[in-house]
């Protein structure tokens, strides 16, 4: 089956890359024609870069399809078959952590938080909070898949906590926390975790992989929000409410 | 172009290497030994590194600036209808180009044996982002606080997920999570910040924060609603 995927992929893939990049380029060109009127050289440069991005997207999707998706599915299937509680949690923690640790966008967000908070929230703390959040989410997510726990039993309490903190807590911290959910996992991590989750669902003998296997990525997006909110609460508790001069 | 290319390449290797290493170890430890799969992972890993480097470079120099140019120019045009229309188009277009969305859509299409079409799912997710990008822009105009918007949107989302048919719930939340990726985040954020900067007296930074959270609710709601309609 995986062999078929690799043979069939290139042409279909090319079409989906074109379908993906074309809309934004068209919107931009219409805008350029109506309002922007940028110099021709600038347009040529932008279009060249767009071609580079398309080639990159193509190679990325090809590489993911050839290597990471089948590998994630195979590991997930082996995991699901063992059904071992400890193994699901441990590997989830490990995989969640390593997929986030190297993510450039996490570092960028952490630096931003460091700067906007005037250094009172260190960048390293934010990175650790997000990585640990994703690690725990992946552990819980795999456990949920392996043992058939409904997604809502995890998501509803999680979002209720987010809502309560958003309602009562420091609003600037809330906003940063909510953005943290969007940056935690890049395209590769999301793809790999998705394949891992679908594989685990298949391996644990789930009748409907879509119901049991999906939802991991959602948990991985929710966890950093909670982790950064917890970090915020811890910092607010430690420092007096008035701003201190350093 | 060489400087940024090397920077990007280094970032990509840093992001991919840990996952590649752990994947290889797990494959050897857990899965019946298969040289084929190991070769695929290493080869695929190389493709992914080259692909991501080029993709990020192209976003930095091409797709990203395109979005930002529109974001900077748009608010000066005054007409809210125009701003809303373009925000929808931008949200839709950037989401369609998001690699995570493509991967989710194809994986779901495969896992459902084609019952769910990849193209339509991508379009639905993208429409959700477009609609909520419009809402985020309107919020800046009306001046409702982000807190209220988030609370209402989350409340509706949770309520709907309790009512909607269960098979659609995990798909809906995953669809919401993959939207705010490498392309949508900077462009939509840039659009909102540019817009709120033009509306005098607004703190652009405060207006921008939290918008990604709002935007990713759109696809969740649309997939849940679709589930309820199909039921």
Boltz contact constraints between the chains, C-beta under 6 A:
constraints:
  - contact:
      token1: [A, 16]
      token2: [B, 102]
      max_distance: 6.0
  - contact:
      token1: [A, 20]
      token2: [B, 96]
      max_distance: 6.0
  - contact:
      token1: [A, 20]
      token2: [B, 97]
      max_distance: 6.0
  - contact:
      token1: [A, 21]
      token2: [B, 97]
      max_distance: 6.0
  - contact:
      token1: [A, 23]
      token2: [B, 93]
      max_distance: 6.0
  - contact:
      token1: [A, 23]
      token2: [B, 96]
      max_distance: 6.0
  - contact:
      token1: [A, 24]
      token2: [B, 93]
      max_distance: 6.0
  - contact:
      token1: [A, 24]
      token2: [B, 94]
      max_distance: 6.0
  - contact:
      token1: [A, 24]
      token2: [B, 97]
      max_distance: 6.0
  - contact:
      token1: [A, 27]
      token2: [B, 89]
      max_distance: 6.0
  - contact:
      token1: [A, 27]
      token2: [B, 93]
      max_distance: 6.0
  - contact:
      token1: [A, 28]
      token2: [B, 66]
      max_distance: 6.0
  - contact:
      token1: [A, 31]
      token2: [B, 70]
      max_distance: 6.0
  - contact:
      token1: [A, 35]
      token2: [B, 73]
      max_distance: 6.0
  - contact:
      token1: [A, 36]
      token2: [B, 69]
      max_distance: 6.0
  - contact:
      token1: [A, 36]
      token2: [B, 73]
      max_distance: 6.0
  - contact:
      token1: [A, 46]
      token2: [B, 62]
      max_distance: 6.0
  - contact:
      token1: [A, 46]
      token2: [B, 66]
      max_distance: 6.0
  - contact:
      token1: [A, 49]
      token2: [B, 58]
      max_distance: 6.0
  - contact:
      token1: [A, 49]
      token2: [B, 61]
      max_distance: 6.0
  - contact:
      token1: [A, 49]
      token2: [B, 62]
      max_distance: 6.0
  - contact:
      token1: [A, 50]
      token2: [B, 62]
      max_distance: 6.0
  - contact:
      token1: [A, 50]
      token2: [B, 63]
      max_distance: 6.0
  - contact:
      token1: [A, 52]
      token2: [B, 54]
      max_distance: 6.0
  - contact:
      token1: [A, 52]
      token2: [B, 57]
      max_distance: 6.0
  - contact:
      token1: [A, 52]
      token2: [B, 58]
      max_distance: 6.0
  - contact:
      token1: [A, 53]
      token2: [B, 55]
      max_distance: 6.0
  - contact:
      token1: [A, 53]
      token2: [B, 58]
      max_distance: 6.0
  - contact:
      token1: [A, 53]
      token2: [B, 59]
      max_distance: 6.0
  - contact:
      token1: [A, 53]
      token2: [B, 62]
      max_distance: 6.0
  - contact:
      token1: [A, 53]
      token2: [B, 63]
      max_distance: 6.0
  - contact:
      token1: [A, 55]
      token2: [B, 54]
      max_distance: 6.0
  - contact:
      token1: [A, 56]
      token2: [B, 51]
      max_distance: 6.0
  - contact:
      token1: [A, 56]
      token2: [B, 54]
      max_distance: 6.0
  - contact:
      token1: [A, 56]
      token2: [B, 55]
      max_distance: 6.0
  - contact:
      token1: [A, 56]
      token2: [B, 58]
      max_distance: 6.0
  - contact:
      token1: [A, 57]
      token2: [B, 55]
      max_distance: 6.0
  - contact:
      token1: [A, 59]
      token2: [B, 47]
      max_distance: 6.0
  - contact:
      token1: [A, 59]
      token2: [B, 50]
      max_distance: 6.0
  - contact:
      token1: [A, 59]
      token2: [B, 51]
      max_distance: 6.0
  - contact:
      token1: [A, 60]
      token2: [B, 48]
      max_distance: 6.0
  - contact:
      token1: [A, 60]
      token2: [B, 51]
      max_distance: 6.0
  - contact:
      token1: [A, 60]
      token2: [B, 52]
      max_distance: 6.0
  - contact:
      token1: [A, 60]
      token2: [B, 55]
      max_distance: 6.0
  - contact:
      token1: [A, 62]
      token2: [B, 47]
      max_distance: 6.0
  - contact:
      token1: [A, 63]
      token2: [B, 44]
      max_distance: 6.0
  - contact:
      token1: [A, 63]
      token2: [B, 47]
      max_distance: 6.0
  - contact:
      token1: [A, 63]
      token2: [B, 48]
      max_distance: 6.0
  - contact:
      token1: [A, 63]
      token2: [B, 51]
      max_distance: 6.0
  - contact:
      token1: [A, 66]
      token2: [B, 40]
      max_distance: 6.0
  - contact:
      token1: [A, 66]
      token2: [B, 44]
      max_distance: 6.0
  - contact:
      token1: [A, 67]
      token2: [B, 40]
      max_distance: 6.0
  - contact:
      token1: [A, 67]
      token2: [B, 41]
      max_distance: 6.0
  - contact:
      token1: [A, 67]
      token2: [B, 44]
      max_distance: 6.0
  - contact:
      token1: [A, 67]
      token2: [B, 45]
      max_distance: 6.0
  - contact:
      token1: [A, 68]
      token2: [B, 44]
      max_distance: 6.0
  - contact:
      token1: [A, 71]
      token2: [B, 23]
      max_distance: 6.0
  - contact:
      token1: [A, 71]
      token2: [B, 27]
      max_distance: 6.0
  - contact:
      token1: [A, 71]
      token2: [B, 41]
      max_distance: 6.0
  - contact:
      token1: [A, 74]
      token2: [B, 31]
      max_distance: 6.0
  - contact:
      token1: [A, 75]
      token2: [B, 26]
      max_distance: 6.0
  - contact:
      token1: [A, 75]
      token2: [B, 30]
      max_distance: 6.0
  - contact:
      token1: [A, 78]
      token2: [B, 30]
      max_distance: 6.0
  - contact:
      token1: [A, 78]
      token2: [B, 31]
      max_distance: 6.0
  - contact:
      token1: [A, 98]
      token2: [B, 18]
      max_distance: 6.0
  - contact:
      token1: [A, 98]
      token2: [B, 19]
      max_distance: 6.0
  - contact:
      token1: [A, 98]
      token2: [B, 22]
      max_distance: 6.0
  - contact:
      token1: [A, 99]
      token2: [B, 19]
      max_distance: 6.0
  - contact:
      token1: [A, 102]
      token2: [B, 14]
      max_distance: 6.0
  - contact:
      token1: [A, 102]
      token2: [B, 15]
      max_distance: 6.0
  - contact:
      token1: [A, 102]
      token2: [B, 18]
      max_distance: 6.0
  - contact:
      token1: [A, 103]
      token2: [B, 15]
      max_distance: 6.0
  - contact:
      token1: [A, 104]
      token2: [B, 11]
      max_distance: 6.0
  - contact:
      token1: [A, 151]
      token2: [B, 169]
      max_distance: 6.0
  - contact:
      token1: [A, 151]
      token2: [B, 170]
      max_distance: 6.0
  - contact:
      token1: [A, 159]
      token2: [B, 154]
      max_distance: 6.0
  - contact:
      token1: [A, 159]
      token2: [B, 158]
      max_distance: 6.0
  - contact:
      token1: [A, 163]
      token2: [B, 151]
      max_distance: 6.0
  - contact:
      token1: [A, 163]
      token2: [B, 154]
      max_distance: 6.0
  - contact:
      token1: [A, 166]
      token2: [B, 147]
      max_distance: 6.0
  - contact:
      token1: [A, 166]
      token2: [B, 150]
      max_distance: 6.0
  - contact:
      token1: [A, 171]
      token2: [B, 147]
      max_distance: 6.0
  - contact:
      token1: [A, 175]
      token2: [B, 209]
      max_distance: 6.0
  - contact:
      token1: [A, 175]
      token2: [B, 210]
      max_distance: 6.0
  - contact:
      token1: [A, 178]
      token2: [B, 210]
      max_distance: 6.0
  - contact:
      token1: [A, 178]
      token2: [B, 213]
      max_distance: 6.0
  - contact:
      token1: [A, 179]
      token2: [B, 212]
      max_distance: 6.0
  - contact:
      token1: [A, 182]
      token2: [B, 180]
      max_distance: 6.0
  - contact:
      token1: [A, 182]
      token2: [B, 185]
      max_distance: 6.0
  - contact:
      token1: [A, 182]
      token2: [B, 212]
      max_distance: 6.0
  - contact:
      token1: [A, 187]
      token2: [B, 99]
      max_distance: 6.0
  - contact:
      token1: [A, 187]
      token2: [B, 100]
      max_distance: 6.0
  - contact:
      token1: [A, 190]
      token2: [B, 100]
      max_distance: 6.0
  - contact:
      token1: [A, 190]
      token2: [B, 178]
      max_distance: 6.0
  - contact:
      token1: [A, 191]
      token2: [B, 103]
      max_distance: 6.0
  - contact:
      token1: [A, 194]
      token2: [B, 107]
      max_distance: 6.0
  - contact:
      token1: [A, 198]
      token2: [B, 111]
      max_distance: 6.0
  - contact:
      token1: [A, 209]
      token2: [B, 111]
      max_distance: 6.0
  - contact:
      token1: [A, 210]
      token2: [B, 111]
      max_distance: 6.0
  - contact:
      token1: [A, 210]
      token2: [B, 112]
      max_distance: 6.0
  - contact:
      token1: [A, 211]
      token2: [B, 167]
      max_distance: 6.0
  - contact:
      token1: [A, 214]
      token2: [B, 170]
      max_distance: 6.0
  - contact:
      token1: [A, 214]
      token2: [B, 171]
      max_distance: 6.0
  - contact:
      token1: [A, 214]
      token2: [B, 174]
      max_distance: 6.0
  - contact:
      token1: [A, 215]
      token2: [B, 170]
      max_distance: 6.0
  - contact:
      token1: [A, 217]
      token2: [B, 174]
      max_distance: 6.0
  - contact:
      token1: [A, 217]
      token2: [B, 177]
      max_distance: 6.0
  - contact:
      token1: [A, 218]
      token2: [B, 173]
      max_distance: 6.0
  - contact:
      token1: [A, 218]
      token2: [B, 174]
      max_distance: 6.0
  - contact:
      token1: [A, 218]
      token2: [B, 177]
      max_distance: 6.0
  - contact:
      token1: [A, 221]
      token2: [B, 177]
      max_distance: 6.0
